Amino acid sequence: MDLPQWHHRPQTKQKGVLDQDAFLRVADQFISLANDRNKKILATELHFALMYAAARYTGHVGKNVVDIDDQDAWITHMTAQFQDMLRENMADPAL
């Protein structure tokens, strides 16, 4: 199985698949929820809850949706995907 790359988005809309615009809109929905919760919860606490939720859901996808045989390869791949996303956002002057 080819492991998915987060930035490989289809150019046109496909049922059940996020193109680049839809991907960013869905991400913005999670960010909006985080910003709302940040009114009462410190960002330094909140970001760990978001990371845990992402890890939990990614674990579910790996085990139950795509049925990964090699969990270490999945973890290494998804960790690299997160690092790439984090580097992109840290380099964003608008952030």
N, C-alpha and C positions, 0 to 999 in steps of 0.2 A: 504494500500500500504506500502510495506517495503521501507523505505528511503535508498538511495544508500550510501554505504561507499566508500570513495575515494580509499582506499587501497585494496579493494576486486576486483582484476583483474583476468580475466580468464587465465588459463595456456596456452591455445592454441588460435590461431587466430580464430575470429568469425567475420563475415561480419558486419561492422558498430560498432563493439565493440573494445575498446582499450585493448590489453593485456599489461603487465607491460612494456615491451620494447617500444611498440608503444605509450603508455601513456607518458613515459619520453621523447620520440622524439618529440611529439606534444608540451609538456611543454617547451622543449628546443627551439622550434621555437618561442614561445612567449618571452622567455628570450632573444633570439638573437635579436628580434625586439626591446625589451626594451634596450638592450645594445647599439644598433645602435642609438636609440633616445637619450640615455644618453650622447652622444657626444655633444648635444646641450641643453639638458634639465637636470637640477639637479636631481639626484637620489631621493632626498627628495621630489621633486614635482612629478616625474615620477611614483613612487610607489603608490601614491594616484590615479593617472589616471588609473593604472592597476587594483587597487582594485575596483574603480568605474566601470570599464568595466566588471570585473568579477561579481560584484553585479548586474549590469544591465542585463547581459546575464543569470545569475542564476535566477533572477526575471522572465525573459522571459520564461525560461525552466519550472519554477514552475507554472506559470500562464497559459502558452499556450501549453506546450508539455506534461507534466505529470498531469496537471490540479489538483493541490493541493487544497484540501478543507480547510485545517487549515494552513493559512499563517504563524501564529506564530510558529507552530511546524516546518514548513519548514525553517523559519529563524533561529530558535534555532538549528536545526540539521545542517544546512549549516554553521553556525557560529562555531559549534563544529568541523566540518570537517576542516575549515580553521585553527582553533587553533591547531589541530593535525598536519596539514601540516607545520604550522609555527614552532611548537615545534621541529618537526623532522629536519627541515632545520637549526634552531638555534643551534641544538646539533651536526650538521655536522661539523667536524673539517676541512673538505676540502673547506668549504664555505668561 
